[in-house]
Amino acid sequence: MDFAFDARTEELRAKLEAFMAEHVHPAERVAEEQRAALASPWDTPAVVEELKAEARRQGLWNLFFVDQHSLPDEEYGAGLTNLQYAPLAEITGRSPQLAPTALNCAAPDTGNMEVLAQFGDAEQKKRWLEPLLAGEIRSAFAMTEPEVASSDATNIETRIERDGDDYVINGRKWYISGAMNPLCRIFIVMGKTDPDGPDIRRQQSMVLVPRDTPGLTVKRAMQVYGYEDHYHGGHAEVLFEDVRVPVGNLIGEEGGGFGIAQARLGPGRIHHCMRLIGMAERAIELMCRRAVARTAFGRPLAQQGVVQEWIADARVAVEQLRLLVLKTAWLMDTVGNKGAHTEIQAIKIATPRTVVDILDKAVQLHGAGGVSQDFPLAELWAAARTLRLADGPDEVHQRSLARREIKRYV
């Protein structure tokens, strides 16, 4: 396997690194100051829209979109492969609150756009995909439920019942990312259209529900280790009470929801892992800067053996993870997501777990500062730790991966 990047990728990487240094990192403090002055913490700071405009002007827009043939217009995507996108997504991970949004490469919009591109009809693409690709609106993906173990998607209890030319939706969802953002205009909702069907993976369907549909209530914001993730649009508890939408809002076919969810999660998982490597790189940078700037017990922290071990181990771990992620991206490009299933699960297990450990060491090195709002480490740790649950908990991936390995010897 040759992971050398072509000239175009290197050009985009250089351009993105300059964009981060000149625009994104300086905007981090500005965004916090602007948010404190907003009428609602869920409103978007002006500097974020400025970043989006500048990113689009520089051609750093919708870089995540690999599947060009499904798009209504070639201008919406960069036409990169997963392997080409990997080093770019990593760079955005150094400022995960601002950079992905600035490039229109933030979850859950990316996964929702991929679903609409791959499974949506012409009308759905025109009404929802195009404004999402243009960064004019935001979206949410409503699958997780508080009353069942949602790590097993067959447990989903939300009902989607056909009533003439409509579907009627009833259910309760939570941790629905993006739903608190006022620009969130559309929900992709997963529920059961055939709860008694013989195939438990054909009972579910997905429908599009506009935010202003009667019966849809965004009840409250859910916290993540005390953070509300304002830049991501938060994570909401959402009620669907006799929510009625036209049958034309069905995505794909009835019974196709489980398959669509799996298609959506593959790219989402690797995108998270790409960005996590960038988060780890920022942690290493902060560790090194702290180590050379602070003295304890008569010596700079950089000369303390335990600190040197933390930094060395972090560098080794990041290089290992990067190669595994690049291999997975290459496989997704060459043999498809299904062919890369084992590797996708492997990176989803290894990357959040390892990056959490690196961030934990960075927090330790910063002492009280590490858990404070003066450094990004605590918030980065919370985000990385959450990814051991999001897109499938570690144990689910371990179970599936182990079964696949054992099957070779049975």
C-alpha positions in Angstrom: 0.0 0.0 0.0 1.2 3.4 -0.9 0.0 6.2 1.3 1.8 9.0 -0.5 -0.5 11.8 -1.1 -0.9 13.4 -4.5 -0.2 17.0 -5.4 -3.8 18.1 -5.0 -4.1 16.7 -1.5 -0.8 18.3 -0.5 -2.0 21.6 -1.9 -5.2 21.3 0.1 -3.3 20.3 3.2 -1.0 23.3 3.0 -3.9 25.6 2.4 -5.9 24.2 5.3 -3.0 24.4 7.7 -2.6 28.1 6.8 -6.4 28.6 7.2 -6.2 27.1 10.6 -3.3 29.2 11.7 -4.6 32.5 10.2 -8.3 32.2 10.9 -9.5 29.3 13.0 -7.2 29.3 16.0 -7.4 33.1 16.4 -11.2 32.8 16.2 -11.4 30.3 19.2 -11.3 33.0 21.9 -13.3 35.5 19.7 -16.1 32.9 19.4 -16.3 32.4 23.1 -16.5 36.1 23.7 -19.2 36.5 21.1 -21.2 33.6 22.5 -21.3 35.1 25.9 -23.0 38.2 24.4 -25.6 36.3 22.4 -29.3 36.3 23.4 -29.3 32.5 23.2 -26.2 30.3 23.7 -27.5 28.2 20.8 -27.2 31.1 18.3 -24.2 31.0 16.0 -21.4 33.5 16.8 -20.7 35.9 13.9 -17.1 34.7 13.6 -18.3 31.2 12.7 -20.2 32.6 9.7 -17.1 34.6 8.7 -15.0 31.4 8.9 -17.5 29.6 6.7 -17.4 32.3 4.1 -13.6 32.4 4.0 -13.4 28.6 3.8 -15.7 28.6 0.9 -13.8 31.4 -0.8 -10.6 29.3 -0.5 -12.2 26.1 -1.8 -12.1 24.4 1.6 -15.7 23.4 1.4 -17.5 20.0 1.7 -14.2 18.2 1.6 -15.7 15.1 3.2 -18.0 14.3 0.2 -16.5 11.2 -1.6 -19.6 10.1 -3.5 -19.7 12.7 -6.3 -22.0 10.8 -8.6 -25.0 11.3 -6.3 -24.7 15.1 -6.1 -27.0 17.4 -7.9 -24.0 19.6 -9.0 -20.3 18.9 -9.1 -19.5 22.2 -7.3 -20.8 20.9 -4.0 -18.0 18.4 -3.3 -14.2 18.4 -3.7 -14.3 14.9 -5.2 -11.7 13.5 -2.7 -11.2 9.9 -1.8 -11.4 8.8 1.9 -7.6 8.5 1.8 -7.2 12.0 0.5 -9.6 13.4 3.0 -7.9 11.7 6.0 -5.0 14.2 6.5 -7.4 17.1 6.1 -9.9 15.9 8.6 -7.0 15.3 11.0 -6.1 18.9 10.8 -9.6 20.0 11.6 -9.5 17.9 14.7 -7.1 20.3 16.2 -10.0 22.7 16.7 -13.0 20.4 16.6 -15.5 23.1 17.8 -14.8 25.5 14.9 -12.9 23.9 12.0 -15.3 21.2 10.9 -18.2 23.6 10.9 -16.2 26.2 9.1 -15.6 23.7 6.3 -19.1 22.4 6.3 -17.7 19.1 7.4 -19.3 18.7 10.8 -21.4 15.9 12.1 -24.2 15.1 12.1 -24.7 17.1 8.8 -22.1 15.1 7.0 -23.8 11.8 7.6 -27.2 13.2 6.8 -25.9 14.7 3.6 -24.5 11.3 2.6 -27.8 9.6 3.4 -29.7 12.1 1.2 -27.2 11.8 -1.6 -27.2 8.0 -1.6 -30.8 7.2 -0.7 -32.9 10.4 -1.2 -35.1 11.1 -4.2 -34.8 14.1 -6.4 -37.2 16.2 -4.4 -35.6 15.4 -1.1 -32.2 16.3 -2.5 -33.5 19.6 -3.9 -35.3 20.6 -0.7 -32.8 19.4 1.9 -29.5 18.3 0.5 -28.7 21.4 -1.5 -29.2 23.9 1.4 -27.2 21.6 3.7 -24.4 21.4 1.2 -24.5 25.2 0.9 -24.2 25.5 4.7 -27.5 27.4 4.8 -29.2 25.1 7.3 -28.3 22.4 9.8 -29.8 19.0 10.5 -30.2 16.2 13.1 -30.2 12.4 13.1 -32.8 11.0 15.5 -32.1 7.3 16.4 -30.9 7.0 20.0 -33.7 6.4 22.6 -33.5 6.6 26.5 -35.8 3.6 27.2 -33.9 0.9 25.3 -30.3 -0.1 24.6 -29.8 1.8 21.4 -26.4 0.2 20.8 -28.7 -2.6 19.3 -30.6 -0.7 16.7 -33.2 -3.4 16.5 -34.4 -2.3 19.9 -35.7 1.1 18.6 -39.3 1.6 19.8 -40.3 4.8 18.0 -43.3 3.9 15.7 -43.8 5.2 12.2 -47.3 4.1 11.1 -48.9 4.5 7.7 -52.1 6.4 7.7 -53.4 7.0 4.2 -50.9 9.4 2.5 -49.1 10.2 5.7 -46.8 8.6 8.2 -47.6 9.2 11.9 -44.6 9.2 14.3 -44.6 8.6 18.0 -41.6 8.2 20.2 -38.9 9.7 22.4 -35.3 10.3 21.4 -32.4 11.7 23.2 -28.8 12.9 22.6 -29.9 14.0 19.2 -26.9 16.1 18.1 -27.5 19.4 16.4 -31.2 19.7 17.5 -30.7 22.7 19.7 -29.3 24.9 16.9 -31.9 27.3 15.5 -30.6 26.5 12.0 -31.5 22.9 12.4 -34.4 22.6 10.0 -34.7 18.9 9.3 -34.6 15.6 11.3 -33.9 12.2 9.9 -35.9 10.0 12.2 -35.5 6.2 12.5 -38.4 4.2 13.8 -40.3 1.0 13.2 -42.8 0.7 10.4 -43.2 -3.1 10.8 -42.5 -4.0 14.4 -43.8 -7.5 14.0 -41.9 -8.3 10.8 -40.0 -11.6 10.7 -36.7 -10.0 9.9 -35.7 -7.8 12.8 -33.4 -5.8 10.5 -36.2 -5.0 8.1 -38.6 -3.6 10.7 -37.1 0.0 10.7 -37.5 2.9 8.3 -36.2 6.4 8.1 -38.3 9.5 7.4 -37.6 13.2 7.0 -39.4 15.4 9.6 -39.1 19.2 9.3 -38.4 20.9 12.6 -41.6 23.0 12.5 -43.9 19.9 12.1 -46.7 19.9 14.7 -46.1 17.4 17.5 -42.2 17.6 17.3 -40.9 19.1 20.6 -37.3 19.8 21.4 -37.7 19.3 25.1 -34.3 20.0 26.6 -30.5 20.0 26.0 -28.6 17.0 27.2 -25.1 17.6 28.7 -22.0 15.7 28.0 -19.8 15.6 31.1 -21.3 19.0 31.9 -20.7 20.5 28.4 -23.5 21.5 26.2 -21.5 21.5 22.9 -23.0 24.7 21.7 -21.0 24.8 18.5 -22.3 21.4 17.5 -25.9 22.5 18.1 -26.1 20.6 21.4 -27.6 17.2 22.1 -31.4 17.3 22.7 -34.2 15.2 24.0 -36.9 15.2 21.4 -40.5 14.1 21.6 -42.6 13.0 18.6 -46.2 13.0 19.5 -48.6 12.1 16.6 -46.1 13.8 14.2 -47.6 13.6 10.7 -45.5 13.8 7.5 -46.3 12.9 3.9 -45.3 9.4 2.7 -43.0 11.1 0.3 -40.8 11.9 3.3 -39.7 8.3 3.5 -36.0 7.8 2.7 -35.5 4.9 0.4 -38.0 2.1 1.1 -39.9 0.8 4.0 -37.8 -1.6 6.0 -34.6 0.0 4.7 -33.8 2.0 7.8 -31.3 -0.5 9.4 -29.3 -0.7 6.1 -29.3 3.0 5.7 -28.0 3.5 9.3 -25.1 1.1 8.6 -24.2 2.9 5.4 -24.3 6.2 7.3 -22.2 5.0 10.2 -19.2 3.7 8.3 -18.0 7.0 7.0 -19.0 8.7 10.3 -16.8 6.4 12.3 -13.7 7.0 10.3 -14.3 10.8 10.1 -14.4 10.8 13.9 -11.2 8.8 14.1 -9.5 11.1 11.6 -10.4 14.1 13.7 -9.4 12.4 17.0 -5.8 12.1 15.7 -5.8 15.8 15.3 -7.0 16.2 18.8 -4.2 14.0 20.0 -1.7 16.0 18.1 -2.9 19.2 19.8 -2.6 17.5 23.1 1.0 16.5 22.4 1.8 20.1 21.3 0.3 21.5 24.6 2.2 18.9 26.6 5.5 19.9 25.1 4.9 23.6 25.5 3.9 23.1 29.1 6.8 20.8 29.8 9.4 23.3 28.6 7.7 26.3 30.3 7.2 24.9 33.8 9.6 23.9 36.6 9.0 21.5 39.5 11.4 20.2 42.1 14.3 22.1 40.7 14.0 20.9 37.1 11.9 21.7 34.0 9.1 19.3 33.6 10.6 18.4 30.2 13.5 16.8 32.1 11.3 14.7 34.3 11.4 11.1 33.3 7.7 10.4 33.6 6.9 13.4 31.4 9.3 12.2 28.8 7.6 8.8 28.9 4.2 10.3 28.4 5.3 12.4 25.4 7.2 9.5 23.8 4.4 7.0 24.3 1.9 9.5 22.9 3.9 10.0 19.7 4.3 6.3 19.2 0.5 5.8 19.7 -0.5 8.5 17.3 1.8 7.2 14.6 0.3 3.8 15.0 -3.3 5.1 14.9 -2.7 7.2 11.9 -1.4 4.3 9.8 -4.4 2.2 10.9 -6.8 5.0 9.9 -5.1 5.5 6.6 -5.2 1.8 5.8 -8.9 1.8 6.6 -9.5 4.8 4.4 -7.6 3.1 1.6 -9.7 -0.1 1.9 -12.9 1.9 1.9 -11.8 3.4 -1.4 -10.7 0.2 -3.0 -13.0 -2.6 -1.7 -15.8 -0.6 -0.2 -17.2 0.0 3.3 -18.3 -3.6 3.6 -14.8 -4.9 2.7 -13.3 -2.6 5.2 -15.7 -3.6 8.0 -13.1 -5.2 10.3 -10.7 -2.2 10.0 -13.5 0.3 10.6 -14.4 -1.5 13.8 -10.7 -1.7 14.8 -10.2 2.1 14.4 -13.4 2.7 16.3 -12.1 0.6 19.2 -8.5 1.8 19.2 -8.7 5.5 18.4 -11.0 7.0 21.1 -9.5 4.7 23.7 -5.9 5.8 22.9 -6.7 9.4 22.4 -8.5 9.6 25.8 -5.3 8.3 27.4 -3.2 10.9 25.7 -5.5 13.7 26.7 -5.6 12.4 30.2 -1.8 12.6 30.4 -2.0 16.1 29.0 -4.5 17.1 31.6 -2.3 15.7 34.3 0.7 17.6 33.0 -1.2 20.9 33.1 -2.4 20.3 36.7 -5.3 22.5 37.7 -5.1 24.2 34.3 -5.9 20.9 32.6 -9.3 20.7 34.0 -10.1 24.4 33.6 -11.7 26.5 30.9 -8.3 28.2 30.1 -7.1 25.2 28.1 -9.1 23.1 25.6 -8.0 19.8 27.2 -11.0 19.1 29.4 -13.4 19.6 26.6 -11.3 17.6 24.2 -11.2 14.8 26.8 -15.0 14.8 27.2 -15.5 14.7 23.4 -13.0 11.8 23.0 -14.5 9.9 25.9 -18.0 10.3 24.5 -16.8 8.7 21.2 -16.3 5.4 23.1 -20.1 5.4 23.2 -21.2 7.2 20.0 -21.5 5.3 16.7 -21.6 2.1 18.7 -19.9 1.4 22.1 -16.5 -0.3 22.2 -18.1 -3.6 23.4 -20.4 -3.9 20.4 -17.5 -3.5 18.0 -15.3 -5.9 20.0 -18.1 -8.5 19.9 -18.6 -8.2 16.2 -14.9 -8.1 15.3 -14.1 -11.1 17.6 -16.9 -13.1 16.0 -15.6 -12.4 12.5 -12.1 -13.5 13.6 -13.3 -16.7 15.3 -15.5 -17.6 12.3 -12.3 -18.1 10.2 -11.4 -21.1 12.4 -14.8 -22.8 12.8 
